Amino acid sequence: MQTLRLFGQLVILVWMLSLTCHAHEWHFHADEETDQAKAKNVKQDDQAEKPPIAVHFEKFDGVKVRWNASTLFVESNGLPDHDMMIGIRSWQQQVPIPQPFTGNNAWQIPLKPRVAKSPISAKTNLYRGAIALAVNGVPIFNALNNRGDDAHLAGELDQWGGHCGRGDDYHYHMAPVHLEAVVGKGNPIAFALDGYPIYGLVEADGTPVGKLDEFNGQFDADGNYHYHATKTYPYINGGMRGVVDVHGDQVEPQPRDSPIRPAYRPLRGATITGFERSERQSVLTYTIRGQEGTVAYGPDGPSKWKFIYTEPGKQPRTETYERQSHPDERGGRRPPPRRR
């Protein structure tokens, strides 16, 4: 009887140990898995030669590149070195926040672009997400906003042709020709997400640009396709002349922004007059009906951001938000960040 009791206890012990082992196999260590995934994604293909286009991105601090045989991966925080937002007359109360365009959320530029049999026009498509990436790591969106209006003519852009989206993500809607001062005339200032380069207002040899197609592009003497910047619409690549995958009216794959605040409504009649930034705090200044207001904000710990809103004629209001993970669908419905 004693022997049976001991045998039964031994069986139960072995069963419990078995459950524990299997449970551990199914248990998900979020931090460990994330680090492993990032490490795997960040690892560079040492067998692939450094692609020539990588050098254009390496001229900018804070922009990192890696590659394999088919793709250049570009990492950045999405913010340029120049000032931002000044001069915007149609403002939806967004401010520039660093974005986590790193690891498996990096930008991807095809190294072997192919001309598409059925190109995609940006006049009627690609109203969501980026269509190109500037060599300073800032994304470039369609010249038309998500309502189909010319963002430049609508007064939505600063002097550099950029503004912030609903996720407080800064991006251009026009060609960043000012980057030629860094990369040098005749070098690409951006790359479309189909892999083809985007040049400035003149050819690589300094001569005037020849006749462009409806996508603001042309083939050179060697049969290679490229886009050009123009001073009139579409300003940048007018669509995708190369092969891309499009899902939900945007090119895929591409990084997701990481919103901090809920999206706000446009502040009618406001004009942004100043912007100062630092690692600890940035301040955006605007005027409305002859009075001045400010939005001061900065990081408050590893995942929180503190905002101080000073509206004309009102006492300052402080809000603290916690950064959310990037959504599955860019531009889709997002839960509002938690306020504390």
N, C-alpha and C positions, 0 to 999 in steps of 0.2 A: 504494500500500500504506500509506504514511504517512497519506494522507488518510483512508483507511478506519479506521485505528487511532484517529485523532483524532475521527472521527465517532462511533465506538463509545464512546470515553471520554465524549464529550459526551452521548450518549444515556443512559449509566449515571448521569452526574451529574444530568441532568434527572429521571431516575427516582427517585434517592435524595432529591432535593429535594421531589419530589411526595410520597414516603412521609413525609418529615418534616412537611410541611404537614398531611397527613391525620392523621398521628399526633397532632399538636398539637390538631387539631379534636376528637379523641376523648379527649384527655387531660383528666382531671377535677381541677381545682384545688379541693380540699376547702374551704380557708379562704375563697377568693374566692367560691365558690358559696354557702357558708353565709352570708357577709356580704351577698351580693346577695339571697338569699332572705329574710333577716331585714329588710333595708332595704325590700324590696318589701312584706313583711307589715306592718312597722311603719308604713309610710306611711299617713297618715290621708286619708280622703276629704274633701277641702276643700269639696266641693259639698254634703255632707250637714250639716244643722244639728246642733249639739250636742244629744244626747238628754237629756231632763230627768233620767233616772236616773243620769247620770254624776256629778252633784254629790254624791251620797251616798258614792261611793267616794273622791272627791277630798278628803274631810275627814280622810283617814288618810295619814300620812307613809309613803312607800315604796310606795304604791299608785298606779299610773298607768293612765290610760284612753285609748283611741282608738276610733274608730268608723267605720262606713260606714252606708249607708242601712238596713241590716237587722240589724246586729250591734254590740254594745258589746264591745270587747276589754279585758280587765282583766289588768294585769301586777302581780305581787307576788312576794315570796320565800316566801309561805305562812306567815309567822310573825307572831303578834300582838304588840302592845305590852305586854300583861300577862304576868305570870309563868305558868309552865306546869308540868304534870305532878304538882304537889304533891297528895297525898291518894290517888293511885292505889294500889289494893290488889291488882290483878291486872295484873301488868306483864310484858311480853314482852321487856324489856331494850332497848327502843328509846329514842332521845333525839331532841329536835327539831333538825333540820338545815335550813338555808335551801334552798329548792327553786327551780329555774330556770323559774318560770312567766312567761316573757317571750318576746318575739318571736313566732315561729310556734308557741310552746308556751304561749300566753296563754289565759286563760279566755274563753269566748264566751257572751254573754247575748243571746238574741233580743230585738229591740226591738219586734217585732210578734207577741206570743204569740197562739196560737190554741187554743181549747178542743178537746180531743181527743174523738172519737166513742167511743174505747175507752181510757179512762184506765188508767194502770199503777199498781197498788198496791205500796207498799214492804213490805207484810207478807210477800209471797211473791216479790218481784222486787227488782232493783237492790241486790243485796248487794255489788256491786263498784263502786269508784269513787265520785265525789261525786254528790250529787243537788241541791246548791245551793252558792252562794258568798256568804259573809258580806261585808258592805261594807268590812271591814278586810282583805280579800284572802285570808282563810282559808277553805279548802273545808269543806263540811259533808257528812258521809256519812249514810247510812241510820241511824236510831236502833237498828236491829238490826245486830249484828256479822255477820261472814261465816259464823257458825255459826247465825244466826237468833235469837240471844239478845239481850235488851235490854242494851246496853253499859253503861248507867247502873246498872241493878240488879245487874249482874255485878261492879261495883266497878272497872271499867276506865277511868273518866273522872276528870279533875281537877275542881276547883271550878267551872271555866268550861264544863264539858261536853266537854272535848277530851282527846286523847291522840295518840300517834304510831303510825303504821302500820309495816308491815314494811320500808318504805323510809326509815325515820326521818323521815317526813313528818307534821307536826302537822296535825290537823283536828278539827273538832267533830262530835259525834253528837247534840247537843242545840241548841236555839235560843240564840244568843248575845245574850240580852236585855240583858246589861250594855252593849252597844253603844249603847243608847238614851241613855246619858249623854253620848255624843259627837254622835250624829245628831239627838237630840231626840225626845221622845215624839211619836208620830203619824207618824214617818218609817220607811221600811223598814230593817230590820236585816240583810236578806239578800235575794237573788234566787234562786229556783229555776232550774235549768238549762233549764226550759221558758219562762223569761222572766217569770213572774209574781212579784210582790213578796211578801216575807214580813214581816209586822208583829209587834209584840210582843204582850203579854198583853191589851191593850185596843185599841179601835178608834182610827182616826186622830184622831177628835175627842175621845178620852179616855173615851168611854162603854164599858160592858162589851161584850165580844164576843158576838154573837148565835150562833145555832145553826150549828155547823160540820159540814161533810160528812166522809166517811171519810178525806179527804185533808187534813184540818185547814184547809179553805178555805171560802170563801163568795163570792157575788156581792154587790157593793154596789148602792146605789139606781140607779146609772147602768149597771148590767149588767157592770161590770168585775170580774174574778175576782182574788182575792188569798188568800194563806195567812196563818195566825196561829201564833204560838208558844203552847204549852200546858205546864202543869206536869206533866202526865201523858202517857203514850205517846199519839201518836207524837212529842210534844215539838216537832216541826218539820213541814215538809210531809210528809205520809204517802204520798207517791208523786208521780206526774206527772199533774196534771189537764190540762196542756197537751200539745200535740203535740211529741214528741221522737223521735229515732232511738235505738234501743237495740240494741247489739251485745255479745255476750258478757256479758249481764246488767248492763251499765252504759250510761249515757247517753253518746252520742258526738255531736260531738267534745268532748273535754276533755283538759287537759294530762296529761302523764306525769311521774311523779316521777323523780328521778335518784338511785338508791341509792348509798350509799358503802360500807356494810358488808354482810356476809351477814346474813340474818335469824336471830335467836336464839330459843331456846325460852323459854317463860315461867319466871320465877324464883319458884317456889312459896313463899308465905309472906312475900314482900317487900312493903314499903309505902314509897312515895316520900315523903320528909319534907322535902326541900329542893331548890331549883333556883336557881342563880345563873348569869347569862350576861353575856358581854361579847364584843366583837369578836374578842379574842385567845383567850379560853378560857371555856368554860361548864362548870359542875360540877353534876351531879345526885347527890343524896345519898339513900340508902335504908337501911332497917333490915330485918334478917332474923334471927329467933331471938334478938332482943335485942342484936344487934351491928350496927355501922354499916359501910356500904360506899359507895364513890363511883365515879362515872364522870366523868373530866375529859377534855374534848376541845376541839379547835380547829383552824383551818386551818393547814396546814404547806406553804405554797406555793400556786400557782394552782389545782391540782386535787387536792392531797393533804390528808388530815386525820389528825391524830395523836390517838389515844385512850390514856388511861392508866386501866386498870382496877385498882381497889384493893378486892379482895374481903376480907370479914372473915377475919382470921387468916392472910392470905396476903400475900406480897410484891407490890408493884405490878407490873403487867404492861403493857408498852407495845406498841401495834400501830399501824401506819401503813397507811392505805387510800388508794386512788386512785379518784376519782369516775368512775363509768361513765356512758355516754350513756343517756338514758332509753329503756326497752324499747318494742317495738312494741305490746305488749299489757300494760296496767296489771294488775298482779296475776298475770301469767303467770310462767312459769319464767324466772329470771334467772341468768346465770352469776355465781358469787361474785366480789366485787371482789378484785383482786390485793393480797396482803399483801407488805410489804417489810421 
